[in-house]
Structure formats: structure tokens, C-alpha cells
Amino acid sequence: MGTPFITLVEPGRIGDYRPNLPLSEQPDSVPKAFLDAMAVRHQVFVDEQKVPVENEFDDDDYRSCHWVVYASVNRTVEPEVRDPDTDQIIYPRRSETSTVPVGTVRLVPYPHPPHPVSGGVYVNGQLVSSISDDAHNVAATTATAAAADAIPRRSSLAMPFTVERATELHDGVEPYVKLGRLAVVREFRGYKLSRLLVRTALEWARTHPTYFQPSVAAVGLEPLGVEKLGSVPKWLGLVCCHAQKDVVRAWEKFGFRVDSGMGTWMEEGITHVGMFLRLDLNASDEK
Ligand SMILES: CC(C)(COP(=O)(O)OP(=O)(O)OC[C@H]1O[C@@H](n2cnc3c(N)ncnc32)[C@H](O)[C@@H]1OP(=O)(O)O)[C@@H](O)C(=O)NCCC(=O)NCCS
């Protein structure tokens, strides 16, 4: 594998993406790098982890920043051919180097839906049932796509600010951004690519603290008589992730801490926990 490089896809350019169309039939206006991110997510979450394809993309994708990491891969196109009598090479091996997308992560701006219910079972972002924390291993059976379909899907595009339950690491009020959909293609794991993705996204967020600052209208504060942007809560560096339980150690290595107050819940049949990290927005820029 050659030196990997990372591309950022900003949200404004993703709007034309059609979740019901295959990647090869997407409008030309959709950035190629976003299609690459979706190809990686398909391989990891749909093919490998068996998340239903229709639940993998969600409304948050339209408003998120996405990073995609690429690697140069050298592949043999034609093997060498040797003379069977003399063992001399008749035709040398022919190889080709191509650049392939191998990992991705997204950063979702605030506001967000309330923290998941501890013991909840979520399908396609919807709570379909609730169980006790110690019964998670059998909970997935109660969550069916049909049950999720029966509940109207709430769009986070029009999410208002709300005060929610306080947890150990979140007071229920402070705005936070959310890192998620972290995925590295299986053959490329163990090369610190997820570390590179997470560090890049966090450093970008730290150096662009007002990028996601929403307008009064966007967060639905107009009816409350809030007219000035200064009245909209500011992001102070708090970052959340909903981590698959098996991958908590990796997120801890990136600086996140488990929020015990958030408990555990199931998303698409996988047990998740909430984790937080606080970025120092006053730190000097990385060299
Ligand atoms: C989790 C995943 C993104 C890790 O990608 P990766 O590129 O192999 O990770 P890295 O090589 O950057 O590892 C970074 C650190 O995390 C650790 N780590 C990676 N995967 C881990 C895992 N499954 N469990 C515990 N630690 C892990 C590594 O040991 C490494 O620690 P170190 O720097 O101290 O050596 C990848 O395995 C994956 O895509 N898994 C399937 C999808 C998934 O579970 N996504 C996370 C959703 S919350």
C-alpha cells in the first residue's frame, strides 16, 4: 500500500444524492468522493455487518462533512510467463497501480435527536422497542424493519434545539458534533487508517469551530422570538460518538471516554454505547 491521502466532502455538494439509486446511476453532480465513501460503507456495514442497505444512508448524510481515505494499490494484471524448458522469463509480470477508497468517517453537526434510550432497540434510527440493559444479546430479535417502517421517520434536517436528559459527560444542553460511520475496508485494517481519519476530522472541527453554526431559522428558534445569531448556542468543542461496543477500545485510543450515563442500546442489531471527547478550541494549530 502506498502513502494514503484523505479528501473532505462538504455537505452542500451531496444534496443531489438519491438513496434509492445504485452508486453507478447517481447524478453527475454528486461528488465522486461521496460515492467512494458510500462504497466503503456498503462494503463494511451492509456486506460485512449485515445492516439493511436501506438503513445505511440517513438524512444526516446530507448535512455532514465526510472524509474518505484512499490508498494506492499495486495489482498484477498479467502474471509473468516463463519458458517451461529453460525457466527464462518470456513475458514479465505486468502490474497496474490504482487509487482505491479504503476508509471513511462523517461529522454530523448539531442539533441532534435526544440521546438514545438506554436499553432501547433502534432500527433505521427509530426506537422500536425497549429492553433491560442486561438482555441486549437477545434484543435484536424484537427489532424488525417492519416495525421501524411503521413509525414515521423524523428528519434531523429540521431538528429544533431541545433540552434533553443530562448524562455523565453531557449536561443535556451544550451543542455537540457527532463523529460516526467510521469504516475501513477489511484488507486495509491495522494500518492506522481509522486513526488518520478520526484525527483529520477532529483537527478540522477544532480549526473550523463556527462552520456548523446554524442560523436562527435553521434551528427553529424564530417562533421563540430569537432573532439574533448570537442567541444560538455556540459549539465549544464537545464531540460525541455512538460506538459499537466491540470498538470502544479504539475510540478510547482516539481520546473518547464512555459516558456511563448514556447506558447501552441496540442499533441495527449491534450494541452501542455513547462516548464523548472535548477538543480544546484554544490550542495552537497543529504543525
Ligand atoms: C474499527 C475500524 C474502523 C478500525 O480501523 P483500523 O484502520 O483497522 O484501525 P487503526 O489501525 O487506525 O487502529 C487505531 C487503534 O485502534 C485499535 N483498534 C482498531 N480496531 C480495534 C478493535 N476492533 N478493537 C480494539 N481496538 C482496535 C488499534 O489497535 C489501534 O491502536 P494503537 O494505535 O494503540 O495501535 C475497522 O476495524 C472497521 O471498519 N470495523 C468495522 C466497522 C466498525 O466497527 N466501525 C466502527 C463503528 S463505531
The ligand as an SDF file (V2000), in Angstrom:
LIG
                    3D

 48 50  0  0  0  0  0  0  0  0999 V2000
  -12.9110   -0.2020   13.7500 C   0  0  0  0  0  0  0  0  0  0  0  0
  -12.1470    0.0590   12.4690 C   0  0  0  0  0  0  0  0  0  0  0  0
  -12.6650    1.3450   11.8520 C   0  0  0  0  0  0  0  0  0  0  0  0
  -10.6550    0.2130   12.8290 C   0  0  0  0  0  0  0  0  0  0  0  0
   -9.9460    0.5860   11.6490 O   0  0  0  0  0  0  0  0  0  0  0  0
   -8.3440    0.3900   11.5100 P   0  0  0  0  0  0  0  0  0  0  0  0
   -7.8970    1.2630   10.3990 O   0  0  0  0  0  0  0  0  0  0  0  0
   -8.0080   -1.0270   11.4580 O   0  0  0  0  0  0  0  0  0  0  0  0
   -7.8450    0.9870   12.9060 O   0  0  0  0  0  0  0  0  0  0  0  0
   -6.3800    1.5580   13.1730 P   0  0  0  0  0  0  0  0  0  0  0  0
   -5.3750    0.6940   12.5120 O   0  0  0  0  0  0  0  0  0  0  0  0
   -6.3710    3.0210   12.8400 O   0  0  0  0  0  0  0  0  0  0  0  0
   -6.2620    1.3910   14.7520 O   0  0  0  0  0  0  0  0  0  0  0  0
   -6.2080    2.5060   15.6300 C   0  0  0  0  0  0  0  0  0  0  0  0
   -6.0910    1.9850   17.0480 C   0  0  0  0  0  0  0  0  0  0  0  0
   -7.3150    1.3470   17.4380 O   0  0  0  0  0  0  0  0  0  0  0  0
   -7.0830   -0.0080   17.7950 C   0  0  0  0  0  0  0  0  0  0  0  0
   -8.1750   -0.8150   17.2340 N   0  0  0  0  0  0  0  0  0  0  0  0
   -8.5470   -0.8990   15.9550 C   0  0  0  0  0  0  0  0  0  0  0  0
   -9.6100   -1.7270   15.8360 N   0  0  0  0  0  0  0  0  0  0  0  0
   -9.9000   -2.1470   17.0850 C   0  0  0  0  0  0  0  0  0  0  0  0
  -10.8900   -3.0030   17.6080 C   0  0  0  0  0  0  0  0  0  0  0  0
  -11.7950   -3.6040   16.8310 N   0  0  0  0  0  0  0  0  0  0  0  0
  -10.9040   -3.2100   18.9440 N   0  0  0  0  0  0  0  0  0  0  0  0
   -9.9910   -2.5900   19.7660 C   0  0  0  0  0  0  0  0  0  0  0  0
   -9.0230   -1.7700   19.3100 N   0  0  0  0  0  0  0  0  0  0  0  0
   -8.9850   -1.5570   17.9820 C   0  0  0  0  0  0  0  0  0  0  0  0
   -5.7660   -0.3800   17.1470 C   0  0  0  0  0  0  0  0  0  0  0  0
   -5.1140   -1.3940   17.8790 O   0  0  0  0  0  0  0  0  0  0  0  0
   -5.0100    0.9200   17.1770 C   0  0  0  0  0  0  0  0  0  0  0  0
   -4.4270    1.1210   18.4550 O   0  0  0  0  0  0  0  0  0  0  0  0
   -2.8810    1.6050   18.5700 P   0  0  0  0  0  0  0  0  0  0  0  0
   -2.8010    2.8890   17.7580 O   0  0  0  0  0  0  0  0  0  0  0  0
   -2.6540    1.8050   20.0200 O   0  0  0  0  0  0  0  0  0  0  0  0
   -2.0940    0.5030   17.9420 O   0  0  0  0  0  0  0  0  0  0  0  0
  -12.3000   -1.1240   11.4750 C   0  0  0  0  0  0  0  0  0  0  0  0
  -11.9420   -2.3100   12.1220 O   0  0  0  0  0  0  0  0  0  0  0  0
  -13.7000   -1.2660   10.9130 C   0  0  0  0  0  0  0  0  0  0  0  0
  -14.0430   -0.6320    9.9160 O   0  0  0  0  0  0  0  0  0  0  0  0
  -14.5390   -2.1210   11.5500 N   0  0  0  0  0  0  0  0  0  0  0  0
  -15.8940   -2.3790   11.0870 C   0  0  0  0  0  0  0  0  0  0  0  0
  -16.7790   -1.1550   11.2120 C   0  0  0  0  0  0  0  0  0  0  0  0
  -16.8320   -0.6400   12.6240 C   0  0  0  0  0  0  0  0  0  0  0  0
  -16.9040   -1.3800   13.5890 O   0  0  0  0  0  0  0  0  0  0  0  0
  -16.8190    0.6980   12.7410 N   0  0  0  0  0  0  0  0  0  0  0  0
  -16.8700    1.3860   13.9910 C   0  0  0  0  0  0  0  0  0  0  0  0
  -18.2780    1.7680   14.2580 C   0  0  0  0  0  0  0  0  0  0  0  0
  -18.4090    2.5420   15.8530 S   0  0  0  0  0  0  0  0  0  0  0  0
  1  2  1  0
  2  3  1  0
  2  4  1  0
  2 36  1  0
  4  5  1  0
  5  6  1  0
  6  7  2  0
  6  8  1  0
  6  9  1  0
  9 10  1  0
 10 11  2  0
 10 12  1  0
 10 13  1  0
 13 14  1  0
 14 15  1  0
 15 16  1  0
 15 30  1  0
 16 17  1  0
 17 18  1  0
 17 28  1  0
 18 19  1  0
 18 27  1  0
 19 20  2  0
 20 21  1  0
 21 22  1  0
 21 27  2  0
 22 23  1  0
 22 24  2  0
 24 25  1  0
 25 26  2  0
 26 27  1  0
 28 29  1  0
 28 30  1  0
 30 31  1  0
 31 32  1  0
 32 33  2  0
 32 34  1  0
 32 35  1  0
 36 37  1  0
 36 38  1  0
 38 39  2  0
 38 40  1  0
 40 41  1  0
 41 42  1  0
 42 43  1  0
 43 44  2  0
 43 45  1  0
 45 46  1  0
 46 47  1  0
 47 48  1  0
M  END
$$$$
